[in-house]
Amino acid sequence: MAVAWFWYNWLETDYDTLAGELIAVHLIEYASYVTGAKVAGFDHYPLDNLVAPGFP
């Protein structure tokens, strides 16, 4: 986030831009959580019941 802030010359008062960048960075950083891959216990179920586990 700091790199984007520097690169695009954002100001400290660009709240909407900084908030959007914060969300985008977190979605990229935790992409496996967003897609459902980090579900605890998914290996305890029969594979026939898992249509798409979610890990790309």
C-alpha positions in Angstrom: 0.0 0.0 0.0 2.8 2.4 0.8 4.4 1.7 -2.6 1.2 2.6 -4.4 0.8 5.7 -2.2 4.3 6.9 -3.2 3.9 5.9 -6.9 0.6 7.7 -7.5 1.4 10.7 -5.3 -1.7 10.3 -3.1 -2.3 12.8 -0.4 -3.0 11.9 3.3 -6.5 13.3 2.7 -7.3 11.0 -0.2 -9.5 8.9 2.0 -11.6 7.1 -0.6 -8.5 6.2 -2.7 -6.6 5.0 0.3 -9.5 3.0 1.6 -10.0 1.4 -1.9 -6.3 0.5 -2.0 -6.5 -1.0 1.5 -9.3 -3.3 0.4 -7.6 -4.2 -2.9 -4.3 -5.1 -1.1 -6.1 -7.3 1.5 -8.1 -9.1 -1.2 -4.9 -9.8 -3.1 -2.9 -10.8 0.0 -5.6 -13.1 1.3 -6.8 -14.4 -2.1 -6.9 -18.0 -0.9 -9.2 -17.0 1.9 -11.5 -15.1 -0.4 -11.8 -18.1 -2.7 -12.7 -20.4 0.2 -9.5 -22.5 0.1 -8.6 -22.1 3.8 -11.6 -23.9 5.2 -10.6 -25.9 8.2 -11.6 -29.5 8.0 -12.4 -29.7 4.3 -10.4 -33.0 4.2 -12.8 -34.6 6.6 -15.6 -34.8 4.1 -16.1 -37.3 1.2 -14.6 -35.9 -2.0 -17.9 -36.6 -3.8 -19.6 -33.9 -1.7 -17.0 -31.3 -2.6 -18.1 -29.8 -5.9 -15.4 -27.1 -6.1 -13.2 -26.6 -3.0 -12.3 -23.1 -4.2 -8.5 -23.1 -4.5 -7.5 -22.0 -7.9 
